[in-house]
Amino acid sequence: MTRPSSLRVRLTIVTAALLCLALVGGAIALGQVLTRGRVGALDEIVRDRVAGVGALVAEDRLPATLPVDEPGEVVQVLDAAGRVVATSSNASRTLPVLPAEEVAGVREGSGGPAGSVALATSTVSAYDPEARVGVLDVPGAPDGPRTVVATMPLTEVRGLLRALQFSLLGIVPVLTTMVAVGVWLVLGRALGPVDGLRRAAAQVAATGGPGSLPVPPVDDEIAALARTLNDMLDRLDAAAVRQRAFVADAAHELRSPLSSLRATVEVASDERSGYTGPELAQDLHGEVLRMQTLVDDLLLLARLGSAPRARAGVDLAAVARDGVSAAGQPARDGLVPVAPVRGAGRAQGDAPSLARVVRNLVENARRHATTTVQVTVAPGRVDVEDDGHGIAPEDRDRVFERFVRLDEARERGAGGSGLGLAIAREVAREHGGDVVLGSSGLGGLRASLVLPVADAEVPGEPGEDAEATGPRRTAREDA
């Protein structure tokens, strides 16, 4: 059942009301225009008749019967006492068409100059209930002052107004009803797909699972809206799936160091184990650091995309050096050292975030390299290469998934949290770039951070370190 406050009802009521007001206003305006036009025509007849008869009076050429042409037209000549001196054939020779006081009122109410025809509407005419009246005084007549009075009935004008009123009462409601029904049907057909979208969306919301909205067969704005909403639902469903998988993987990854910590603490709590404080601290230190790194990476992933990053031109060489420095010292961690950063270039982005990307790529390269890790900078690009075993082409996309570690990296001493490359790619894409993997000239893996080039620098400009950068490959070629 349609709700009284529904959009369909409101639009139908508004449209019908506006049409009704327009028809009523148009009928009133038409009536006024027709009335003024017809009254003006009657005034012209009366004025001409009074002026003509007044000229005959002034020239002393009054006929026995005054001439009239229009139906209902009456003309009389009155003396100073208000008696009839001459009249048209359709009026009495003794009864004035207007009483003397009415004639005086018309004369005084005209406001025109002396000797002009005074016009007014009278309701006391002897022959018509309502008429247009013209009065002209002829003071210089041979037989003394005379007054010419002519009238034209307003019966035709009033009949026209009544016809308009009847039309207004009969036609306007019918037209308003017809238009309201038409608008109701059209809106029902137009809003039907919208209501279908609403019902489908309500079902998706009620089930809380995946679903899609019906797309109307007509390719219009509503169909485009349905497709857009379906794309949004697909993205939300995919995000929900990723979130559930992420939570499950995070719980699994956190369970391992926590279990190890719990086992170590339980063993140390047994007095027979002979654990000393320094030994316990040494055993717990590695697991605590591992868990801290994992939690930090999880927090960083949760913050990605939550706020816009400042974008400015950055020196990629300085960013690369910061990332290498943050990746750790070989003397302390026993991993492969990193060669000095080569090349130069700039890009658009946030320097600390990009340094984190380089750090993750360098850490990944050091864990898998045999003897060499090399970082090369070019405009809009940072390449991190190693001489390790590399990654098979079919696995180069999979390693960017969260908590994915290949078999070589499963060992606790060599493997990371499984989030480094995922963080690197998401940060790079947040900057409008990407991280792609390819084969290195050193025999291992090349991880390339590709970014938008700063406006002031174009790749390949003179002064670039050609030996360091070598032939550049695009992200598509690397992939």
N, C-alpha and C positions, 0 to 999 in steps of 0.2 A: 504494500500500500504506500502511495506517495505521501511523503511528509509535507505538511503545510509550508514548512520553511525551506523546501528543496529549491535548488536553482531553477529547475524547470517551472515550478509554480511561480516563483518570483519574476522570472523573465516574461512569462505569459501575462501576468497581472500588469507589469510595467508597460509592456507593449500595447495591451488592450486599452489601458488608461490613457496612454499618450495618443493613441489613435482616436479615442473618444473625445479627448480635449481638442485635438486638431480638427475633427469634424465639427464640433460645436463652435469652436472659434471661427472656422471657415464659414459656417452658416450664418453666424452673427455678422461677420464682416461683409458677406455677400448681401445680406438683408439691408445693412446700412448703405452700401454702395447703390443698390437698386432703388432704395427709398430716396436717397439724395438725388439720384439721376431723374427719377420720375417727378419728384416735387419740383426740381429745377425746371423740367419741361412744362409743368403746369404753371409755374410762376411766369415763364416766358409767354405763355398763352394769355394769362390774365393781364400781364403788363402791356402786351400789344393791344389787347381789346380795350383796356381802359384808356390808353394813349390815343387810339383811333377815335373812340367815342368822344373823348375830351376835345379832340380837334374839331369834330362836327359841332360840339356845343359852342366852342369859341367862334366858329364861323356861322353860327345860327343856321345849320343845315341838318338839324335832327330829323330823321325819317319818322314815320308814324310808328314803326316797329323797329327796334334796334336789332342789327344783324348778329347772329351767333353761328359758329361752325361746329364746335365740339359737343359731344353728348354731355348733357347735364350742365352746360355752360349757361350762366345767368348774368345779365348786365342790366343796370338801371341807372337813371339820372334822377337825383333827388334835389329838391330846392333847399333853401336855407332852413326851412322848418322841418325837413326830413320827409316831406311828402313826395310821392312818386310823380315825376314829370314825364318820363319816357321809360319804356321797358322792353325787354325781348319778348318774343311770342310765348315762351315757356314759363313766364312769371306773371304774377298778379299786377294789375295797374293801380291797386290801392295799397297792397301790403309790401312794405319795403323788405328787400332781401336781408338787410341787417338793421337792427334797431339803431336809433340815433346815438345812444351812448356807446354801442359797439363800434360804430363808425369813428366816433371821436377817439376811442381807445386805440384803434388801428392807426389813426393819424398821428396820435401822440407817441405811440410806441415804435414807430418806424425809425425815428432819429435821422431821417434823410433831409436834404435841403427842401425849401419851399418850392412847390410846383412839380415835385417828383412823385412817382407812384409809390405809395406805401403798401407793403405786402405783409400778410400775417396769416396764421391759421386760426380759424374761428369754429367754435362748436355751437353757435347760436344762430346759424343760418336758417332762414325760414324754409329752405327747400332741401337741405342736406344736413345730416347729423354732424359732419365735419367737412370743412372745405378750406381751400386756399382763397384768400380774399385780397383784392386790389382796390385801393381807394385813391382817387385823384380829385383835388379841388380845382375848380375853374372859376376864379373870382371875377374874371372880366367878361362873363357871358352877357349877351344883349339883354336878356330878361332877368338879370340879377345873378348872384352867386349860385353856382351849381356844383354838385358833387357826383362824380361818376363812380359807381360801385360794380365790380365784376367778381364772380365766384366760380370756382371749379371744384367739383366734389373730389374728396380723397378716397372714395369707395374702392376704386381700382387699386390704389396703393395699399390700403389696408388689406384687401383681399390677397394681394401678392405676399404680404408679410404673413398672413395666416397660412397660406400655402407652404411657405418656407418653414413655419413652425410645425405644421403637420409632417412635413418631410423630415424635419429634425427629429421629431418624436418617433417616426416610423423607421427611417432608414438608418440612423446612427446606431441604435441598438442592434439591428440586424447585421450591419457591417462590422461592428465591434465584436459581436459574437462569432461571426465567420472568421475574422482575422485571428481571434483568440484560439479558436479550434485549430486553424491552420498552423499558428505558432506552436501550439501544444504538440501537434503531430510532428512538425519539423524538429522541434527540440528533443522530442522523445527519440526520434531516429538519430539525431546528431549526438545526443548524450548517452545513447544505449551502449556504445563501446566503452565510454568512460565508466559507466556503472559496471560493465563486465570487468574492466581493469580493477575497479574497487573491490568487487567480490573476490577476484582471484588474489589480489594483494592481501585481503583479509584472511583468505584461506592459508596463504603462505605464512602470514604472521601467526595464525593460530597453530599451525603444525610445527612452526619453528624450524623447518627443514628446507631443502632446496625446492625450487618451483619456478614456474615461468608464467608470464601474463599473456593472455590471448592478444594476437596482433590482428587488427581489423583487415579485411581483404582490400579495402580502398586505401591506396597509398597517400595518406594525407598527414596533417599534423598529429592527429591522435595515433596513427600507426607509427609515426616517428617517435612519439613519446613512449609508446609500448616497447619499441625496440630498444630505446635508451634505457628504460627501466629494466628490461630483461638483461641488458649488458651489465647494469649496476647490480642486479641480483646475482648474476654469474660471478662478478668480481667479489661480491660480499661472501658468496658461498665458497669461492676459492680461498678467500682470505680466512674464512672460518676453518676450512680444512687445514690450511697452513698453520693457523694458530693452534689447533688441537694437536697437530703433529709436532709443532715446536714445543708445546708444553710437555707432551709425552717424552720427546727427546731430551728436553732440559731436565726433567725429573730423572730420566735414566742416567744422564751424564753426571748429575749432582749426586746420585745415589752411590756411584762408585767411590769418589773420594770420601764421602761421608762414612761409608762402610769401612773403608781403610782406616780412617781416623778412629772410628769406634773400636775396631779390632785392636789397633795399637794402644789405645787408652785402656782397654780391658786387660791386655797383656801386661801393660805397665802397672796396673793397679794390683796385680798379683805379686805379693812380696817374694815369692819363690822365683820370679823371673829375673831378678837381679838388675832390673832397669834402673839406670841413673837418670838424673834430670837432664844433663847434656845429651845423653843418648835419645831420650824421649823427644827433646826439642829437635834434634837432628832428623829423627824419623818423621816427625809431624810437619817439619818445615816444608818439604816438597809438596805434600798433599794440600797443605793450607795455601801455598802459592798457586797450585793448580786450580783449586776451588775459587780463589780470589780472581784469577784470570778469567775463569768461566763466568763468574757473576758479573765482572766488569764488562765482558763482551755481551752478555745478555742485556744488561742495562743500556749499553750503547745501541744495540739493535732495537730496543724498545723506544729509544728516543729518536731514531732516524725518521725524518719526515714530519716530526711533530711541530717544528718551527722553521721558518725560512732562514736560510744561511746567508750571511753577508757575502756578496760577490765582488771581487776586485781583481786586478791584475797581480799575479804572484810570480815570484822567481822560482821556477821549478828546480833549479840547481840547489838553491837554499832549502827548499822543501825536501828534496831527495836527501840532502845531507842530514837534516833533522830526523827524517825517517830512519836512515841508517844508524844514526847515533842512538835513537830510541830502541832499535832492534836488539841491542845488547853488545857486550864486549866479548870477543873470542877468548881473551885470557881468563875470563870468569866462567863462561858457560861451556867452553871446550868445543864450540861449533866452528864451522868454516868461516874465516874472516872475509870481509867485504872489501873489494878493491876500491880505491878512491873514485868518487863520482866524476863522470866525464860528461862533456857537452854543456850546453846552455839553452835556455828557452823560457818562455813565459806562457801563462795560461790564465783563464778566468776561473776563480774559485776561492775557497776559504783555506788559507795556508795550514792551520792546525789539522783540519779534517783530511786534507790531502796528504799531509805528513803521516797521519795514521794509516792511510792506504798503503803508502810506500813502506812503512814499518811492517805491516802485515805481509806484503809481498816479499820483503827481504827476509823476514823470519821464516816464511815458508821455503824460500830458496836455500837458506842456510841449513835447514833441517834435512834437505835432500841432496845438497851439493856434495861433490867428492873433494874438490880442492879449491874451487873458484866460484865466487859470486860477483857479478859485475852489474853496475847500475849506470845507465846511459840516459842523458837528458836531451830532448829536442823540443822545439816549439810545440806545445800542446801534447807532449808525450813523455813518459818515463818508462824505460824498459829495464826489467830486472831479469838477468839471465844467470843460469848455473850450469855446471857440467855433470849434473846427476843423471839419473835414469830417465828423467822426463815423465810425461803423462801421455798415455795412449789417446789418439784423437777421439775415440768414442767415450772417453771419461772426462774430457775437458769441460764439458758443460755440467756434468754431474758433481764435480768437486766444488762447485759454487753453491750447492745446496747445503743447508745448515746441518751441522754435526756429521757431515760425510767425511770420512777419512779412508783413503785407499789402504790396501793391505800393508804396504810398506810403512805407513804412518801409524799403524795400530799400537805399536809399542809405546808404553807410557813415557819412556825417556825421550823418544824422538817425536811422537805425535803431539799436535797441539789440541786445542779444544774443539776443532772442527768448525769454528766460526770465523776464522781469519779471512778466508777468501770470500765468504758470504758478506761479511762486513765491508770488505774492500769493494766488491761490485756494487752494493747498495749505495755506498757513499759516492762512488764514481757516477752512478746513474742519477743520483740526486743533484750532481753538478752538471748534468747534461752530457756526460761522457760514458765510459764503460771500462771494464777490465777484461781483456781477452788473452787467451793462452795460445802459444804456438811453439814451434821448434826453435831452439837456440843454436847459433853457430858454434857454441861451446860444446854441443853434444847433448845438452839437457833441455830444460824448459825455459821458455821466454814468457814472462808475464808482463803485459803492456798496459799501463794506465794511459788512456786516451781521453783528452779533455778539449773543450772549446779553446781555440787560440785567442790570446788577448788581442784587442783591436789594433794595438800599436805594432804588432809583430805578425808577419806572414811567414809561414814555413818556407825554408829554402832561401831566405834573404842572405845577402852577402855577409860574411863574418861568422856564419855558423860553422861549427866544428864538424866538417864533412867526414873526417876520419873516425870521429867518435860516434857520429850518428849513423853513418852508412846509408844505404838505400832505405827509405822509409816505406813501411807497409801500413795499409789502412787496417781498421778494426775488422772489416769484412774479409780482407785477405788473411789476417791472422786466424780468424775463426775457421 
